[in-house]
Amino acid sequence: MSKRSAGIEGAQLHQSALEHIVAHAEEAYPQECFGFLVGHFGENRVRAAYPGRNVNTSRPHDRYEMDPQDFLQAQAEAETWGGEIVGFYHSHPDEAPIPSAYDRQRAWEEYLYLIISVAGGQAGEARLWQLEAPDGPFSEIPLVILE
C-alpha cells in the first residue's frame, strides 16, 4: 500500500468541509458540482473542501471537468496553512454516489474521491473512493465525519 493511500482504516472528514460540499452540490443541481479535498497525504483526514468550477459545457448534468486555474488556486490556498490537495469531490445529480465509467477514466491514482448524491436538489448520501493502482478499480474507503 502506498504512503499516500487512505487504506482500509478509512478517512476522516471535518463536518464543516462536508457542509461546504453539501451546499455546493445543492446550489449546482441539476448539474454536477466539482471541488477539492484538502488535508495531508498519510494523515487520512480531510480538513477542508474548496469549490471548483465544472467547466464541462457539453454534459454538465452528468460530467465534470476541472479548470486547471482552480487547481492551482486551491493548491496555493492549501499551502498557506501547510495543506495539500488530497482528493476531489463531485455530485451525482439524481444518481447514486458510485463512480461512473467516466469517473474511472479521469481518476488519478491514490487521490480520494468523494461523491455525493443529490436528488431533487437535496443532498443525500456521500461516499468516498480511491483508485490505488492505475489499471485497478475504485475501492470504497470508510468515511468518518468529525464534529
N, C-alpha and C positions, 0 to 999 in steps of 0.2 A: 504494500500500500504506500502511496506517495506521502511525503511530508505535508502536502497541501490538502490531502483528502480528509473529508469530514469523518469518514469511516462509519462503521455500523453503530457507534455510540450516539451518533446524531449531532445535531447542531442546534444552537440556541439563537433565538431572535427576540430582540427587545420589543416590548409591547408598543412603544412609540414608533418604531420602524414599521410594525405591522399596521398601525393606524394610518401612517402615511401611504402605505401600499393600498389599503382598502379605499381611502379617499381618492387616490389617483385612479384606481380601477373603476370606481363608480362614476367618476367625472368623465372618463374616457368612453364609457359604454355608449353605444353598442360597438365601438371599436376597441381593439386591443391597446392596452397601455404597455409601457415598457420603462424599466428603470434599473438602477444599480444597487447591489447589496454591498455594504462596506463594513469592513472589520479588519481582521488579521488572519492570514492563512496559518493553519496549525492551531488556532485558538478555538475553532469551532463555534464562534459567536459572531452573529451579525449585529453590529452596533447601530447602524443607520441605513436608511434607504433614500436614495436620491432619485427623483423622477428624471426620465429622459423623454425624448420625443420619438414617437413612432413615425418615421418618415416614409413608410410604405404607403404609396398612393394608389396602387392597383388593387390591393385586397386588405385594407386596414382592419376589416372586421374579423379576419382570421389569420393574419400575418403581421409580424412586426419587423422593422428594420431599424437598427441603431444609427444615429447620427454620430460620426466619428468626433465631431466637436463636443458633443455631450459627454462622450467617453473621456476625452481629455479634461473637460471641466470637472467631472465627477472625480477623476483621479487627482487633480490638483486640490480640490476641496478636501478629499480624504487625507492627503499628505499633510495638510495644515495641522492635523492632530495625530499624525503618525499612522493613519489607517491606509488601507489599500482596497481596491475593488476585489471582492472575493466571489462575486456572482452577479446574477441578473434576475429581475423579476418581470413577469408579464401576466396579463389576464387572458382568460379564455371566455369570451362572451357567449353565454348560453351553451357552454360545453364543460365537460369535466376537467379538473386540473391535472391532466395526464399529458405528458409530452406527445406532440404530434410527430409525424414523419418529417415535417418541415422543421420543427424544433430540433430534432435529432441531427438533421443535415447541417444546421447552423451552430450547433453546440461546440463549446471549447472544453477540452478535456480538463478535469479537475475543478472547474468552477461550479458553484452552486446555482441552481435554477429553481426559483420559487414561482409556482404557477397558482394563480388564484382564479376560481370560477366566479362569474358574475351573471346572475340570472335576473332578467327584467330590471336591470340597473342596481340590484342589491348584491354586494359581495357575499360569497359563500366560503366554501372550503378552500384552504390554502395547503399545498403540498410541496415538498422540497425534493429535488432530484439532483443527481450528479452523474456525469459521464467520466468514468475512471480510466478508460482506455480509448484510443482514437477509433477503433473499429467495434467497440463494445456497445451494449445497450445502456440506457439510463438505469441507475439504481435509485430507489427511493431512500431518502435519508430521514430518520425520525426527527421531528421538529418539536422543540420545546419553546414555549413562549414565556419570556421573563417579564415580570411586573416592573 
